[in-house]
């Protein structure tokens, strides 16, 4: 997917040479879905991986399947989603 890139450090739009930067947005889409809590995307209130909740305690057994569905809805091909040793792995 191509679109407007966001600066990963500040969260602002990425600007170079006085213009917005266009590029592959798949990684930032995955990050946005995983980090978001349910209800943050007002148009899609059930969208949000709530990864911080999964890392801080017991992992929901339904979480990998739900995250795969969310990512596919956003146009990102995802075959595997899992948490391994407090690390989120998306393939």
PALOLUM-988852 format. One record per atom (N, C-alpha, C, CB): z, x, y; atom name; residue number from 1; residue in one letter. Coordinates in Angstrom, 1 decimal. Glycine has a CB too. Example, Ala and Ser with C-alpha at 12.3 -4.5 7.8 and 13.67 -1.06 7.14 Angstrom:
<pts>
<<7.8 13.2 -5.7> 'N' 1 'A'>;
<<7.8 12.3 -4.5> 'CA' 1 'A'>;
<<7.8 13.2 -3.3> 'C' 1 'A'>;
<<9.0 11.3 -4.5> 'CB' 1 'A'>;
<<7.1 12.8 -2.2> 'N' 2 'S'>;
<<7.1 13.7 -1.1> 'CA' 2 'S'>;
<<7.9 12.9 0.0> 'C' 2 'S'>;
<<5.7 14.1 -0.6> 'CB' 2 'S'>;
</pts>
This chain:
<pts>
<<0.0 0.8 -1.2> 'N' 1 'X'>;
<<0.0 0.0 0.0> 'CA' 1 'X'>;
<<0.0 0.9 1.2> 'C' 1 'X'>;
<<1.2 -1.0 0.0> 'CB' 1 'X'>;
<<-0.8 0.5 2.2> 'N' 2 'X'>;
<<-0.8 1.2 3.5> 'CA' 2 'X'>;
<<-0.2 0.4 4.6> 'C' 2 'X'>;
<<-2.2 1.7 3.8> 'CB' 2 'X'>;
<<0.5 1.0 5.5> 'N' 3 'X'>;
<<1.1 0.2 6.6> 'CA' 3 'X'>;
<<1.7 1.2 7.6> 'C' 3 'X'>;
<<2.1 -0.8 6.1> 'CB' 3 'X'>;
<<2.5 0.6 8.4> 'N' 4 'X'>;
<<3.2 1.4 9.5> 'CA' 4 'X'>;
<<4.4 2.1 8.8> 'C' 4 'X'>;
<<3.6 0.5 10.7> 'CB' 4 'X'>;
<<4.6 3.4 9.0> 'N' 5 'X'>;
<<5.7 4.1 8.4> 'CA' 5 'X'>;
<<6.9 4.1 9.3> 'C' 5 'X'>;
<<5.3 5.6 8.2> 'CB' 5 'X'>;
<<8.1 4.2 8.7> 'N' 6 'X'>;
<<9.4 4.2 9.3> 'CA' 6 'X'>;
<<10.0 5.6 9.2> 'C' 6 'X'>;
<<10.3 3.1 8.8> 'CB' 6 'X'>;
<<10.6 6.1 10.2> 'N' 7 'X'>;
<<11.3 7.4 10.1> 'CA' 7 'X'>;
<<12.5 7.2 9.2> 'C' 7 'X'>;
<<11.7 7.9 11.6> 'CB' 7 'X'>;
<<12.6 8.0 8.2> 'N' 8 'X'>;
<<13.7 7.8 7.2> 'CA' 8 'X'>;
<<15.0 8.2 7.8> 'C' 8 'X'>;
<<13.4 8.6 6.0> 'CB' 8 'X'>;
<<15.0 9.1 8.8> 'N' 9 'X'>;
<<16.3 9.5 9.3> 'CA' 9 'X'>;
<<16.9 8.6 10.3> 'C' 9 'X'>;
<<16.1 10.8 10.0> 'CB' 9 'X'>;
<<16.1 7.9 11.1> 'N' 10 'X'>;
<<16.6 7.0 12.2> 'CA' 10 'X'>;
<<16.4 5.6 11.9> 'C' 10 'X'>;
<<16.0 7.4 13.5> 'CB' 10 'X'>;
<<15.4 5.2 11.1> 'N' 11 'X'>;
<<15.1 3.8 10.8> 'CA' 11 'X'>;
<<14.1 3.2 11.8> 'C' 11 'X'>;
<<16.3 3.0 10.7> 'CB' 11 'X'>;
<<13.7 4.1 12.8> 'N' 12 'X'>;
<<12.8 3.6 13.8> 'CA' 12 'X'>;
<<11.3 3.8 13.3> 'C' 12 'X'>;
<<13.0 4.4 15.1> 'CB' 12 'X'>;
<<10.4 3.1 14.1> 'N' 13 'X'>;
<<9.0 3.3 13.7> 'CA' 13 'X'>;
<<8.7 4.8 13.9> 'C' 13 'X'>;
<<8.1 2.4 14.6> 'CB' 13 'X'>;
<<7.8 5.3 13.0> 'N' 14 'X'>;
<<7.4 6.7 13.1> 'CA' 14 'X'>;
<<6.3 6.9 14.1> 'C' 14 'X'>;
<<7.0 7.3 11.7> 'CB' 14 'X'>;
<<6.5 7.7 15.1> 'N' 15 'X'>;
<<5.5 7.9 16.2> 'CA' 15 'X'>;
<<5.1 9.3 16.3> 'C' 15 'X'>;
<<6.0 7.4 17.6> 'CB' 15 'X'>;
<<3.8 9.6 16.2> 'N' 16 'X'>;
<<3.3 11.0 16.4> 'CA' 16 'X'>;
<<2.1 10.9 17.3> 'C' 16 'X'>;
<<2.9 11.6 15.0> 'CB' 16 'X'>;
<<2.0 11.9 18.2> 'N' 17 'X'>;
<<1.0 12.0 19.2> 'CA' 17 'X'>;
<<0.8 10.7 20.0> 'C' 17 'X'>;
<<-0.3 12.3 18.5> 'CB' 17 'X'>;
<<1.8 10.0 20.3> 'N' 18 'X'>;
<<1.8 8.8 21.1> 'CA' 18 'X'>;
<<1.3 7.6 20.4> 'C' 18 'X'>;
<<0.9 9.0 22.2> 'CB' 18 'X'>;
<<1.3 7.6 19.1> 'N' 19 'X'>;
<<0.8 6.4 18.3> 'CA' 19 'X'>;
<<1.6 6.2 17.0> 'C' 19 'X'>;
<<-0.6 6.5 18.0> 'CB' 19 'X'>;
<<1.6 5.0 16.5> 'N' 20 'X'>;
<<2.2 4.8 15.2> 'CA' 20 'X'>;
<<1.5 5.5 14.1> 'C' 20 'X'>;
<<2.3 3.2 14.9> 'CB' 20 'X'>;
<<2.3 5.9 13.1> 'N' 21 'X'>;
<<1.8 6.6 11.9> 'CA' 21 'X'>;
<<1.5 5.6 10.8> 'C' 21 'X'>;
<<2.7 7.7 11.5> 'CB' 21 'X'>;
<<0.3 5.6 10.3> 'N' 22 'X'>;
<<-0.1 4.7 9.2> 'CA' 22 'X'>;
<<-0.1 5.6 7.9> 'C' 22 'X'>;
<<-1.5 4.0 9.4> 'CB' 22 'X'>;
<<0.4 5.0 6.8> 'N' 23 'X'>;
<<0.4 5.8 5.6> 'CA' 23 'X'>;
<<0.8 4.9 4.4> 'C' 23 'X'>;
<<1.3 7.0 5.7> 'CB' 23 'X'>;
<<1.1 5.6 3.3> 'N' 24 'X'>;
<<1.6 4.9 2.1> 'CA' 24 'X'>;
<<3.0 4.4 2.3> 'C' 24 'X'>;
<<1.5 5.8 0.8> 'CB' 24 'X'>;
<<3.2 3.1 2.2> 'N' 25 'X'>;
<<4.5 2.5 2.4> 'CA' 25 'X'>;
<<5.3 2.1 1.2> 'C' 25 'X'>;
<<4.4 1.2 3.3> 'CB' 25 'X'>;
<<4.8 2.5 0.0> 'N' 26 'X'>;
<<5.4 2.1 -1.3> 'CA' 26 'X'>;
<<6.9 2.6 -1.4> 'C' 26 'X'>;
<<4.7 2.6 -2.4> 'CB' 26 'X'>;
<<7.1 3.8 -1.0> 'N' 27 'X'>;
<<8.5 4.4 -1.1> 'CA' 27 'X'>;
<<9.5 3.7 -0.2> 'C' 27 'X'>;
<<8.5 5.9 -0.8> 'CB' 27 'X'>;
<<9.1 3.4 1.1> 'N' 28 'X'>;
<<10.0 2.7 2.0> 'CA' 28 'X'>;
<<10.2 1.3 1.6> 'C' 28 'X'>;
<<9.5 2.8 3.4> 'CB' 28 'X'>;
<<9.2 0.7 0.9> 'N' 29 'X'>;
<<9.4 -0.7 0.4> 'CA' 29 'X'>;
<<10.4 -0.7 -0.7> 'C' 29 'X'>;
<<8.0 -1.3 -0.1> 'CB' 29 'X'>;
<<10.3 0.2 -1.6> 'N' 30 'X'>;
<<11.3 0.3 -2.7> 'CA' 30 'X'>;
<<12.7 0.5 -2.1> 'C' 30 'X'>;
<<10.9 1.4 -3.7> 'CB' 30 'X'>;
<<12.8 1.4 -1.2> 'N' 31 'X'>;
<<14.1 1.7 -0.6> 'CA' 31 'X'>;
<<14.7 0.5 0.1> 'C' 31 'X'>;
<<14.0 2.9 0.4> 'CB' 31 'X'>;
<<13.8 -0.2 0.8> 'N' 32 'X'>;
<<14.3 -1.4 1.6> 'CA' 32 'X'>;
<<14.8 -2.5 0.6> 'C' 32 'X'>;
<<13.2 -2.0 2.5> 'CB' 32 'X'>;
<<14.1 -2.7 -0.5> 'N' 33 'X'>;
<<14.5 -3.7 -1.5> 'CA' 33 'X'>;
<<15.8 -3.3 -2.2> 'C' 33 'X'>;
<<13.4 -3.9 -2.5> 'CB' 33 'X'>;
<<15.9 -2.1 -2.6> 'N' 34 'X'>;
<<17.1 -1.6 -3.3> 'CA' 34 'X'>;
<<18.3 -1.7 -2.4> 'C' 34 'X'>;
<<16.9 -0.2 -3.8> 'CB' 34 'X'>;
<<18.2 -1.3 -1.2> 'N' 35 'X'>;
<<19.4 -1.2 -0.3> 'CA' 35 'X'>;
<<19.8 -2.5 0.3> 'C' 35 'X'>;
<<19.1 -0.2 0.8> 'CB' 35 'X'>;
<<18.9 -3.4 0.4> 'N' 36 'X'>;
<<19.2 -4.7 1.1> 'CA' 36 'X'>;
<<20.1 -5.6 0.3> 'C' 36 'X'>;
<<17.9 -5.5 1.3> 'CB' 36 'X'>;
<<20.9 -6.3 1.0> 'N' 37 'X'>;
<<21.8 -7.3 0.3> 'CA' 37 'X'>;
<<21.1 -8.7 0.4> 'C' 37 'X'>;
<<23.2 -7.4 1.0> 'CB' 37 'X'>;
<<21.4 -9.5 -0.5> 'N' 38 'X'>;
<<20.8 -10.9 -0.5> 'CA' 38 'X'>;
<<21.1 -11.5 0.8> 'C' 38 'X'>;
<<21.4 -11.7 -1.7> 'CB' 38 'X'>;
<<20.1 -12.1 1.4> 'N' 39 'X'>;
<<20.2 -12.9 2.6> 'CA' 39 'X'>;
<<19.8 -12.0 3.8> 'C' 39 'X'>;
<<21.6 -13.3 2.8> 'CB' 39 'X'>;
<<19.6 -10.7 3.7> 'N' 40 'X'>;
<<19.1 -9.9 4.8> 'CA' 40 'X'>;
<<17.7 -10.2 5.2> 'C' 40 'X'>;
<<19.3 -8.4 4.5> 'CB' 40 'X'>;
<<16.8 -10.5 4.3> 'N' 41 'X'>;
<<15.5 -10.9 4.6> 'CA' 41 'X'>;
<<15.5 -12.4 4.7> 'C' 41 'X'>;
<<14.4 -10.4 3.5> 'CB' 41 'X'>;
<<15.4 -12.9 5.9> 'N' 42 'X'>;
<<15.6 -14.3 6.2> 'CA' 42 'X'>;
<<14.5 -15.2 5.5> 'C' 42 'X'>;
<<15.7 -14.6 7.6> 'CB' 42 'X'>;
<<13.3 -14.7 5.4> 'N' 43 'X'>;
<<12.2 -15.4 4.8> 'CA' 43 'X'>;
<<12.4 -15.5 3.3> 'C' 43 'X'>;
<<10.9 -14.8 5.2> 'CB' 43 'X'>;
<<13.0 -14.5 2.7> 'N' 44 'X'>;
<<13.3 -14.5 1.3> 'CA' 44 'X'>;
<<14.7 -14.2 1.0> 'C' 44 'X'>;
<<12.4 -13.4 0.6> 'CB' 44 'X'>;
<<15.6 -15.2 1.1> 'N' 45 'X'>;
<<17.0 -15.0 1.0> 'CA' 45 'X'>;
<<17.5 -14.5 -0.3> 'C' 45 'X'>;
<<17.7 -16.3 1.3> 'CB' 45 'X'>;
<<16.8 -14.6 -1.4> 'N' 46 'X'>;
<<17.2 -14.1 -2.7> 'CA' 46 'X'>;
<<16.7 -12.6 -2.9> 'C' 46 'X'>;
<<16.8 -15.0 -3.8> 'CB' 46 'X'>;
<<16.0 -12.1 -2.0> 'N' 47 'X'>;
<<15.5 -10.7 -2.1> 'CA' 47 'X'>;
<<16.6 -9.7 -1.7> 'C' 47 'X'>;
<<14.2 -10.5 -1.3> 'CB' 47 'X'>;
<<16.8 -8.8 -2.5> 'N' 48 'X'>;
<<17.8 -7.7 -2.2> 'CA' 48 'X'>;
<<18.4 -7.2 -3.5> 'C' 48 'X'>;
<<18.9 -8.3 -1.3> 'CB' 48 'X'>;
<<18.2 -5.9 -3.7> 'N' 49 'X'>;
<<18.7 -5.2 -4.9> 'CA' 49 'X'>;
<<20.2 -4.9 -4.9> 'C' 49 'X'>;
<<18.0 -4.0 -5.1> 'CB' 49 'X'>;
<<20.8 -4.9 -3.7> 'N' 50 'X'>;
<<22.3 -4.7 -3.6> 'CA' 50 'X'>;
<<22.7 -3.4 -4.5> 'C' 50 'X'>;
<<23.0 -5.9 -4.1> 'CB' 50 'X'>;
<<22.0 -2.3 -4.3> 'N' 51 'X'>;
<<22.2 -1.1 -5.1> 'CA' 51 'X'>;
<<23.6 -0.6 -4.9> 'C' 51 'X'>;
<<21.2 -0.1 -4.8> 'CB' 51 'X'>;
<<24.1 -0.7 -3.7> 'N' 52 'X'>;
<<25.5 -0.1 -3.4> 'CA' 52 'X'>;
<<26.5 -0.8 -4.2> 'C' 52 'X'>;
<<25.8 -0.2 -1.9> 'CB' 52 'X'>;
<<26.4 -2.1 -4.5> 'N' 53 'X'>;
<<27.3 -2.8 -5.3> 'CA' 53 'X'>;
<<27.3 -2.4 -6.7> 'C' 53 'X'>;
<<27.1 -4.3 -5.2> 'CB' 53 'X'>;
<<26.1 -2.0 -7.2> 'N' 54 'X'>;
<<25.9 -1.6 -8.6> 'CA' 54 'X'>;
<<26.5 -0.2 -8.8> 'C' 54 'X'>;
<<24.4 -1.6 -9.0> 'CB' 54 'X'>;
<<26.3 0.7 -7.8> 'N' 55 'X'>;
<<26.8 2.0 -7.9> 'CA' 55 'X'>;
<<28.3 2.1 -7.8> 'C' 55 'X'>;
<<26.2 2.9 -6.9> 'CB' 55 'X'>;
<<29.0 1.2 -7.1> 'N' 56 'X'>;
<<30.4 1.3 -6.9> 'CA' 56 'X'>;
<<31.3 0.7 -8.0> 'C' 56 'X'>;
<<30.7 0.6 -5.6> 'CB' 56 'X'>;
<<30.6 0.1 -9.0> 'N' 57 'X'>;
<<31.5 -0.5 -10.0> 'CA' 57 'X'>;
<<30.7 -0.8 -11.3> 'C' 57 'X'>;
<<32.1 -1.8 -9.5> 'CB' 57 'X'>;
<<31.0 -1.9 -12.0> 'N' 58 'X'>;
<<30.3 -2.2 -13.2> 'CA' 58 'X'>;
<<28.9 -2.7 -12.9> 'C' 58 'X'>;
<<31.1 -3.3 -14.0> 'CB' 58 'X'>;
<<28.0 -2.2 -13.7> 'N' 59 'X'>;
<<26.5 -2.6 -13.5> 'CA' 59 'X'>;
<<26.3 -3.9 -14.1> 'C' 59 'X'>;
<<25.6 -1.5 -14.1> 'CB' 59 'X'>;
<<25.6 -4.8 -13.4> 'N' 60 'X'>;
<<25.2 -6.1 -13.9> 'CA' 60 'X'>;
<<24.1 -5.9 -14.9> 'C' 60 'X'>;
<<24.8 -7.1 -12.7> 'CB' 60 'X'>;
<<24.2 -6.4 -16.1> 'N' 61 'X'>;
<<23.2 -6.2 -17.1> 'CA' 61 'X'>;
<<21.8 -6.8 -16.7> 'C' 61 'X'>;
<<23.6 -6.8 -18.5> 'CB' 61 'X'>;
<<21.8 -7.8 -15.9> 'N' 62 'X'>;
<<20.6 -8.5 -15.4> 'CA' 62 'X'>;
<<19.9 -7.7 -14.2> 'C' 62 'X'>;
<<20.9 -9.9 -15.0> 'CB' 62 'X'>;
<<20.6 -6.8 -13.6> 'N' 63 'X'>;
<<20.1 -6.1 -12.5> 'CA' 63 'X'>;
<<18.8 -5.4 -12.6> 'C' 63 'X'>;
<<21.1 -5.1 -12.0> 'CB' 63 'X'>;
<<18.5 -4.7 -13.7> 'N' 64 'X'>;
<<17.2 -4.0 -13.8> 'CA' 64 'X'>;
<<16.0 -5.0 -13.8> 'C' 64 'X'>;
<<17.2 -3.2 -15.1> 'CB' 64 'X'>;
<<16.2 -6.1 -14.6> 'N' 65 'X'>;
<<15.1 -7.1 -14.6> 'CA' 65 'X'>;
<<14.9 -7.8 -13.3> 'C' 65 'X'>;
<<15.4 -8.1 -15.7> 'CB' 65 'X'>;
<<16.0 -8.1 -12.6> 'N' 66 'X'>;
<<15.9 -8.7 -11.3> 'CA' 66 'X'>;
<<15.2 -7.8 -10.3> 'C' 66 'X'>;
<<17.2 -9.1 -10.8> 'CB' 66 'X'>;
<<15.6 -6.5 -10.3> 'N' 67 'X'>;
<<15.0 -5.6 -9.3> 'CA' 67 'X'>;
<<13.5 -5.4 -9.6> 'C' 67 'X'>;
<<15.7 -4.2 -9.4> 'CB' 67 'X'>;
<<13.1 -5.3 -10.9> 'N' 68 'X'>;
<<11.7 -5.2 -11.3> 'CA' 68 'X'>;
<<10.9 -6.4 -10.7> 'C' 68 'X'>;
<<11.5 -5.1 -12.8> 'CB' 68 'X'>;
<<11.5 -7.6 -10.9> 'N' 69 'X'>;
<<10.8 -8.8 -10.3> 'CA' 69 'X'>;
<<10.6 -8.7 -8.8> 'C' 69 'X'>;
<<11.5 -10.1 -10.7> 'CB' 69 'X'>;
<<11.7 -8.3 -8.1> 'N' 70 'X'>;
<<11.7 -8.2 -6.7> 'CA' 70 'X'>;
<<10.6 -7.2 -6.2> 'C' 70 'X'>;
<<13.0 -7.8 -6.1> 'CB' 70 'X'>;
<<10.5 -6.0 -6.9> 'N' 71 'X'>;
<<9.6 -5.0 -6.5> 'CA' 71 'X'>;
<<8.1 -5.5 -6.8> 'C' 71 'X'>;
<<9.8 -3.7 -7.2> 'CB' 71 'X'>;
<<7.9 -6.2 -7.9> 'N' 72 'X'>;
<<6.6 -6.7 -8.2> 'CA' 72 'X'>;
<<6.2 -7.8 -7.2> 'C' 72 'X'>;
<<6.6 -7.3 -9.6> 'CB' 72 'X'>;
<<7.2 -8.6 -6.7> 'N' 73 'X'>;
<<6.9 -9.6 -5.7> 'CA' 73 'X'>;
<<6.4 -8.9 -4.4> 'C' 73 'X'>;
<<8.1 -10.4 -5.4> 'CB' 73 'X'>;
<<7.0 -7.7 -4.1> 'N' 74 'X'>;
<<6.6 -6.9 -2.9> 'CA' 74 'X'>;
<<5.3 -6.1 -3.1> 'C' 74 'X'>;
<<7.7 -6.0 -2.5> 'CB' 74 'X'>;
<<4.7 -6.2 -4.3> 'N' 75 'X'>;
<<3.5 -5.5 -4.5> 'CA' 75 'X'>;
<<3.6 -4.1 -5.1> 'C' 75 'X'>;
<<2.7 -5.4 -3.3> 'CB' 75 'X'>;
<<4.8 -3.7 -5.6> 'N' 76 'X'>;
<<5.1 -2.4 -6.1> 'CA' 76 'X'>;
<<5.1 -2.5 -7.6> 'C' 76 'X'>;
<<6.4 -1.8 -5.6> 'CB' 76 'X'>;
<<4.3 -1.7 -8.3> 'N' 77 'X'>;
<<4.3 -1.7 -9.8> 'CA' 77 'X'>;
<<5.5 -1.0 -10.3> 'C' 77 'X'>;
<<3.0 -1.1 -10.4> 'CB' 77 'X'>;
<<6.3 -1.7 -11.1> 'N' 78 'X'>;
<<7.6 -1.1 -11.6> 'CA' 78 'X'>;
<<7.7 -1.4 -13.1> 'C' 78 'X'>;
<<8.8 -1.6 -10.8> 'CB' 78 'X'>;
<<7.7 -0.4 -13.9> 'N' 79 'X'>;
<<7.9 -0.6 -15.3> 'CA' 79 'X'>;
<<9.4 -0.5 -15.8> 'C' 79 'X'>;
<<7.1 0.3 -16.1> 'CB' 79 'X'>;
<<10.1 0.3 -15.0> 'N' 80 'X'>;
<<11.5 0.5 -15.4> 'CA' 80 'X'>;
<<12.4 0.7 -14.2> 'C' 80 'X'>;
<<11.6 1.8 -16.3> 'CB' 80 'X'>;
<<13.6 0.1 -14.3> 'N' 81 'X'>;
<<14.6 0.2 -13.3> 'CA' 81 'X'>;
<<15.9 0.3 -14.0> 'C' 81 'X'>;
<<14.6 -1.0 -12.2> 'CB' 81 'X'>;
<<16.7 1.4 -13.7> 'N' 82 'X'>;
<<18.0 1.6 -14.4> 'CA' 82 'X'>;
<<18.9 2.4 -13.5> 'C' 82 'X'>;
<<17.8 2.2 -15.8> 'CB' 82 'X'>;
<<20.2 2.4 -13.8> 'N' 83 'X'>;
<<21.2 3.2 -13.2> 'CA' 83 'X'>;
<<21.7 4.1 -14.3> 'C' 83 'X'>;
<<22.3 2.4 -12.5> 'CB' 83 'X'>;
<<21.6 5.4 -14.0> 'N' 84 'X'>;
<<22.0 6.4 -15.0> 'CA' 84 'X'>;
<<22.9 7.5 -14.3> 'C' 84 'X'>;
<<20.8 7.1 -15.7> 'CB' 84 'X'>;
<<24.1 7.6 -14.6> 'N' 85 'X'>;
<<25.0 8.6 -14.0> 'CA' 85 'X'>;
<<25.1 8.4 -12.5> 'C' 85 'X'>;
<<24.6 10.0 -14.4> 'CB' 85 'X'>;
<<25.3 7.2 -12.0> 'N' 86 'X'>;
<<25.4 6.9 -10.6> 'CA' 86 'X'>;
<<24.1 7.3 -9.8> 'C' 86 'X'>;
<<26.6 7.5 -10.0> 'CB' 86 'X'>;
<<22.9 7.2 -10.5> 'N' 87 'X'>;
<<21.7 7.5 -9.9> 'CA' 87 'X'>;
<<20.7 6.4 -10.3> 'C' 87 'X'>;
<<21.1 8.9 -10.3> 'CB' 87 'X'>;
<<20.0 5.8 -9.3> 'N' 88 'X'>;
<<19.1 4.8 -9.5> 'CA' 88 'X'>;
<<17.7 5.4 -9.8> 'C' 88 'X'>;
<<19.0 3.8 -8.3> 'CB' 88 'X'>;
<<17.1 5.0 -11.0> 'N' 89 'X'>;
<<15.8 5.5 -11.4> 'CA' 89 'X'>;
<<14.8 4.3 -11.4> 'C' 89 'X'>;
<<15.9 6.2 -12.8> 'CB' 89 'X'>;
<<13.8 4.5 -10.7> 'N' 90 'X'>;
<<12.7 3.5 -10.7> 'CA' 90 'X'>;
<<11.4 4.2 -11.1> 'C' 90 'X'>;
<<12.5 2.8 -9.2> 'CB' 90 'X'>;
<<10.7 3.6 -12.1> 'N' 91 'X'>;
<<9.5 4.2 -12.5> 'CA' 91 'X'>;
<<8.4 3.1 -12.5> 'C' 91 'X'>;
<<9.6 4.8 -13.9> 'CB' 91 'X'>;
</pts>
